[in-house]
């Protein structure tokens, strides 16, 4: 992707030891590249959401484990593997819902385990982490290709397709391209007219802050709506289809995504609007039978009680926006049941009306190794 005419990825590594990322906590007000010089700093960046979004978290987690392998003491094989497995557990405890995180750490660790020497294990870990990140960008791009035909040329009277989206599942949430927004970008490149309704996505505002910034950067017409207005616009026939990302998809197609997604899916079902989930196969957790078993991260109540942003003089401020002394709850994700999903757009094609049997057959055809 290009920002100010320069090519960027959301997260990348240089020489294994340095991990770099667009600092998403400062967007849309400041564009800054954050450097994490060791695995603990990368874990901290995942936790504080400097890097966020399923695929970007996965890539950062893979890079963090590669950093840990490079840091690990070489004096004995035992100390080396203890250091690496402790780091793996630490990384996996940072954001519990994002399946891509576990996909990345397991892949990097398993690849390194096959090495014959610790020196080789280090090199293998760095290589595998890079492969995970590269595949994330490639699968996102392919999702755009498979999702683009769902954006018909003439949905509304004015020939504009109006897509609703929740949270940020654009390129900021992945290494590049994104998932839910990739079909929008592909449609635009084909000359289709698209308008995006962006849910603000409280409490952290990934829609209002990140998706809106990204769409503006890509010159895609859009409007930010309060989360509470999604059902209203759906009921008025102003949204033609909904496209969201996913943080983990169970074996039966139930999909966890940013809190507030479920209510959007219910509104779509009530008004006959197709609701699509876009995610790479790396987001599927085939060991998890259904959505009830997906762990849902609960974050600090401060994210609900306080908001931050620049004041009228441009000085960043954090302000209380709730009754002083009241407590808050802050579940970060909800689970949309498969029965509400019109299709899951993956890098290998769309799984229409997903269910356990269709997903199993899909994996058997496209990635049988994942069923072993
Ligand atoms: O808590 P976040 O911002 O890391 O949330 C994850 C997400 O980005 C969304 O749920 C998104 O829609 C899933 S796809 C990246």
Boltz pocket constraint, residues with backbone or C-beta under 6 A from the ligand:
constraints:
  - pocket:
      binder: B
      contacts: [[A, 51], [A, 52], [A, 53], [A, 54], [A, 55], [A, 166], [A, 167], [A, 168], [A, 169], [A, 170], [A, 173], [A, 174], [A, 179], [A, 206], [A, 244], [A, 245], [A, 246], [A, 247], [A, 256], [A, 257], [A, 258], [A, 259], [A, 278], [A, 332]]
      max_distance: 6.0
